[in-house]
Amino acid sequence: MTALLSIVLFFLGGGVLVVTGMLAVRLVSPRLPHPTKSDPYECGEAPVGTADVQFDLRFYIVALVYLIFAVEVVLFYPWAVAYGSADVIAQSISTEHPTYDAFTLRAVALVDMLVFFGLLVVGFLYLWRFGYLNWIRAEPKAESNG
């Protein structure tokens, strides 16, 4: 089986599962319309005011910093597995690349990860330096005319 056929079958199978689930819900679920069901709902509270509320930018920054470090953790795991099994990898590629031994592979992998981690640390220090990680920011004091 070719790789393209496998991918096409995977997506077709996923599409069939999604459509089957949607049709089953449509056929089995009861339809009892009521005006209360059309009301906006958030935590059981009645909506007050407009939905055009400007969120503080710090929420987004915290979410982005979390996302960056979550991606970092996800990338560290396969790197650590490959780093730990560098001797097996070196043996498997020894016929094609006889100059790559386990020490060389580990050195290259370590340098690559240190560069990656260094870039993340530089970004983190930038955020820290300019106060983007401070949840409560210091407000400038108003000048007194007295």
C-alpha positions in Angstrom: 0.0 0.0 0.0 1.4 3.4 -0.9 1.8 6.2 1.5 -0.7 8.4 -0.5 -3.4 5.6 -0.4 -2.9 5.3 3.3 -3.4 9.0 3.9 -6.5 9.1 1.7 -8.0 6.1 3.5 -7.2 7.7 6.8 -9.0 10.9 5.9 -11.9 9.0 4.4 -12.3 6.9 7.5 -12.2 10.0 9.7 -14.8 11.7 7.5 -17.1 8.7 7.6 -16.8 8.6 11.4 -17.6 12.3 11.7 -20.6 12.2 9.3 -21.9 9.0 10.9 -21.8 10.6 14.4 -23.5 13.8 13.2 -26.3 11.8 11.5 -26.8 9.6 14.5 -27.2 12.7 16.8 -29.6 14.2 14.3 -31.8 11.1 14.1 -31.8 10.2 17.8 -31.9 13.5 19.7 -35.3 15.0 20.7 -36.4 18.4 19.2 -38.1 20.4 21.8 -37.8 24.1 20.9 -38.1 26.7 23.7 -37.3 30.4 23.8 -35.0 29.9 26.7 -32.7 27.6 24.7 -32.0 30.5 22.3 -30.7 32.8 25.1 -27.0 33.4 25.4 -25.6 31.4 28.3 -22.5 32.0 30.4 -22.2 30.5 33.8 -25.9 30.7 34.5 -25.8 34.5 34.6 -28.1 36.7 32.5 -26.1 38.7 30.0 -25.4 42.3 30.9 -24.0 44.9 28.6 -22.4 44.3 25.2 -20.0 41.6 24.2 -17.4 44.1 23.0 -15.2 44.0 26.0 -11.5 44.6 25.6 -9.5 42.0 27.4 -6.2 42.9 29.1 -3.3 42.1 26.9 -1.6 40.2 29.8 -4.0 37.3 29.3 -2.8 36.8 25.8 0.9 37.1 26.8 0.5 34.5 29.5 -1.3 32.2 27.0 1.5 32.7 24.5 4.3 32.1 27.1 2.5 28.9 28.1 2.2 27.8 24.5 5.9 28.5 23.9 7.0 26.4 26.9 4.5 23.7 26.1 5.9 23.3 22.6 9.4 23.3 24.2 8.5 20.4 26.4 7.0 18.5 23.5 10.2 19.0 21.5 12.5 18.1 24.4 11.0 14.6 24.8 11.9 13.2 21.3 15.2 14.9 21.4 16.0 13.2 24.7 15.0 9.8 23.4 17.2 10.3 20.3 20.0 11.6 22.4 19.8 8.6 24.7 19.8 6.1 21.8 22.6 7.8 19.7 24.7 4.6 19.8 21.9 2.6 18.1 21.4 5.4 15.5 25.1 5.5 14.8 25.2 1.7 14.3 22.2 1.9 11.9 23.7 4.6 9.7 27.3 3.4 9.9 27.3 1.9 6.4 26.1 5.1 4.8 28.0 7.6 7.0 31.0 5.9 8.7 32.3 9.2 10.2 29.2 9.6 12.4 29.8 7.9 15.7 27.6 8.1 18.8 29.8 10.9 20.3 29.4 13.1 17.2 25.7 12.6 17.0 25.3 13.5 20.7 27.5 16.5 20.2 25.5 17.8 17.3 22.2 17.1 19.1 23.4 18.9 22.2 24.4 22.0 20.2 21.1 22.0 18.4 19.1 21.8 21.6 21.2 24.4 23.3 20.7 26.8 20.4 16.9 26.1 20.6 16.8 26.5 24.3 19.0 29.7 24.1 16.5 31.3 21.7 13.7 30.6 24.1 15.6 32.0 27.1 16.4 35.2 25.1 12.7 35.6 24.4 11.8 34.9 28.0 14.4 37.5 29.3 13.0 40.0 26.8 9.5 39.6 28.3 10.9 39.7 31.8 13.0 42.8 31.2 10.1 44.9 29.8 7.7 43.8 32.5 5.4 41.7 30.4 5.4 38.9 32.9 4.4 41.1 35.8 0.8 40.5 36.5 0.4 43.7 38.5 2.1 46.6 36.8 3.3 49.6 38.7 1.2 52.7 37.7 3.1 56.0 37.3 2.3 58.3 40.2 0.4 61.4 39.4 2.2 64.7 39.9 0.9 66.8 42.7 0.4 70.6 42.2 1.0 71.4 45.8 
